[in-house]
Amino acid sequence: MPNFKCYPISNPNAQWNYCPSFGAAILFICLFGLTTLTHILQAMLHKKPFAWVLIMGGVWETGGYIFRTFSVEHQLNVAYATVQVLLILLAPLWINAFAYMVLGRMVHFFLTDDKVFGLKAKRVTLIFVLCDISTFLVQAAGGSMISSANPVSTQRTGLHIYMGGVGMQLLTILVFLTLCIRFQLKIRRQEQSGLTAGQGIHMKDFNSPINARHLLYLLYLVLGLIAFRNIYRLIEFSSGVLSNITMHEWYAYVFDAVPMFFALVAFNILHPGRILRGPNSDFSEDRKRAKAEKKEKKRMKKEVKAEKKVVKAEAKYAKKEEAQRKKAQKKGHFERVEHV
């Protein structure tokens, strides 16, 4: 255990409102590091490139607690404190975005019409990921202002901006849940009518209503954990810069670190790659098809161009032949006239 000194809040350069625990930071480095490493291996095993979004969430959580240990050792260092706060505050947005991407692929894989509320699967993913990016930017702007190196007025403004971003995220999750419920109802209706998903593979293998429900329950769990964590952050920041919550470290670990760890572990236990398998389990099939169509169109265009070139050459040759023939006829005519 390294030696470090805790500074009182009255110190103008102090970055902490309490004496932070080095051991707790190390523990969560190990926990987040293990689940992230497992996700990297699972992404490779199931061949799911889009899982990099979830991996980024794990990497940011792990990185956040790594910088937290640096900040514990160097408690007057503004850079370490700022980086660890930003990484820990923003990491859940990556996990949130992955949940949005999973539902889009579920709509594509399980539903025969590839739609929910009239939105195509790709559009579902695009809309909610863009919302997540907007939320990310707002929260990043607010989070960068709450460093203790800034004046208290700036910190309060940063808290309000960050809380606004958290509110945006909670509203987006609420809207997203309506799509999840609609998806669940369509799966039930599809099951009752005996239809199979045109986009997926055989019902008896992976593309079954049971698997769809299991994956959907996983999304409900993860979104619930993220919402729980966000509500905690709203309560924490609404209490002000100095409050009972901000002056006790265990709140952050219990109500932020633990829920996010369980969210990552939940995706480890039931990785979407275990169910979303086969043709059209990802949008990559559509991209390949679009690429093949583009290539075929380019080939046909090239063939048409080549044919036009041949026709043009033949026409030019025929014209030349005709000119030579007329010239020969004209020459023969003059020769006959002279002979006469």
Secondary structure, 3 states (H helix, E strand, C coil): CCCCCCCCCCCCCCCCCCCCCHHHHHHHHHHHHHHHHHHHHHHHHHCCHHHHHHHHHHHHHHHHHHHHHHHHHCCCCHHHHHHHHHHHHHHHHHHHHHHHHHHHHHHHHHCCCCEECCEEHHHHHHHHHHHHHHHHHHHHHHHCCCCCCCCHHHHHHHHHHHHHHHHHHHHHHHHHHHHHHHHHHHHHHHHHCCCCCCCCCCCCCCCCHHHHHHHHHHHHHHHHHHHHHHHHHHHHHHCCCCCCCCCCCHHHHHHHHHHHHHHHHHHHHCCHHHCCCCCCCCCHHHHHHHHHHHHHHHHHHHHHHHHHHHHHHHHHHHHHHHHHHHHHHHHHHHHHHHHC
